[in-house]
Amino acid sequence: MNKELLEALEILEKEKNISKTVMLEAIENSLITACKNHFGKADNIKVNINPDTCDFAVLAEKEVVEQVEDPLLQISLSEAKMMAPRYDIGDIVQIPVESKSFGRIATQNAKNVILQKIREEERKSLYEGWYSKEKDIVQGVVQRYLKRNVSINLGKVDAILNESEQVKGEIFQPTERIKVYVLEVKDTPKGPRISVSRTHPDLVKRLFELEVAEVRDGTVEIKSIAREAGSRTKIAVKSNDPNVDPVGACVGLNGARVNAIVSELRGEKIDIINWDDTPAYLIENALSPAKVICVVADEEAREAQVIVPDNQLSLAIGKEGQNARLSAKLTGFKIDIKSETQAKELGLFEKMEIQYGAEEDSFGNYESGYGYEENYGENYQDGYGDSYEEGEFQEGYGEPYEEDSGTLDQNDYQKDYQDDIIPE
């Protein structure tokens, strides 16, 4: 038994993930190559290897002839009879070849064949292993900057974080551990080339799968993600279990789960909203934290008209339009946001067939006058701003009341009924 060869093949199989069968084939090819270099040809050379013991034998098959013309391929009848009396003209005789007799060059070539096969199989194994991790998240160690790109060590291979896939303002230090999203794995002669990203929206999704068990097992489903890397991300989540709150599961106790993700993303803000199959409800949720008065969505045109209170317009649009932009990406709708005053001036309430106004009751108080036609029921939402200044009312709701006044005239509101005017 060839114990040393057997042990070497087992080590290769364990450390480099190269199968013993492949290496035995490489050894077989290397011995045939050595025979070809030693004898000049190897058409009649056969190599037999026992996969259990790694014992091998190199045999030259020669034809029995009356007169030998090519000693590499033929053997005389008299010589064949000396080996075994049963041989006759035309028979094939297998003659052992001593591999120890090969010259230095033939041996070196055989060695190179084995090493080349090891490198090829190692590269192939690495590529297959990393190709299966494409579109997944991995952790690596920052090595160095290559101009504006970053080299990241992932263990046996290095990955490149291109400038275009870096979050603006993020600075990495050598030996720092970071999580990255595997964009693409290419097979090259020098090994797999791996491109990673820190800006891809699916990086956030994979981070939630790591941190939130309910997302990982499918109880909570991430339906949509809209991200502006380094600034803000909005995700819409849906629960497949009525007893599980999807937003609460993603936030975690005291925000522990979402805070871990925010920390990994270097402080990037994350808004988590409830997914809804009704476009109007989904758009209202997506515009959070802004409150809306009504939403009318056209599913065919993928457009939506949103009306918000005057004091919520800037919040709904967001800084430099970010909130509205992310909401549009998240829902897939083109969203047109108008303030309450703009809607009145443009006559949008009438166009949408939404009743607008305020009616005075017998006590001289005003009640909400927003309404909607029945056919707009599924695409309509009502609501008001979540705060107001004491002594002030939003435009269109009458004059402010005087808290220190001893009497109330017809134009004043009673403080006890203010909740009926503008709900909290």
Secondary structure, DSSP 8 states (H G I E B T S, - for coil): --HHHHHHHHHHHHHS---HHHHHHHHHHHHHHHHHHHHS--TTEEEEE-TTT--EEEEEEEEEESS-S-TTTEEEHHHHHHH-TT--TT-EEEEE--GGGS-HHHHHHHHHHHHHHHHHHHHHHHHHHHHTTTTSEEEEEEEEEETTEEEEE-SSSEEEE-GGGS-TT----TT-EEEEEEEEEEEETTEEEEEEESS-HHHHHHHHHHH-HHHHTTSEEEEEEEEETTTEEEEEEEESSTTS-HHHHHH-GGGHHHHHHHHHTTS-EEEEEE--SSHHHHHHHHTTTS--SEEEEETTTTEEEEEE-GGGHHHHH-GGGHHHHHHHHHHT-EEEEEEHHHHHHHTHHHHTT-----EE-TTS-EE------GGGGGG------S---TT---TTS-----TT-SS--TT---GGGHHHHS--
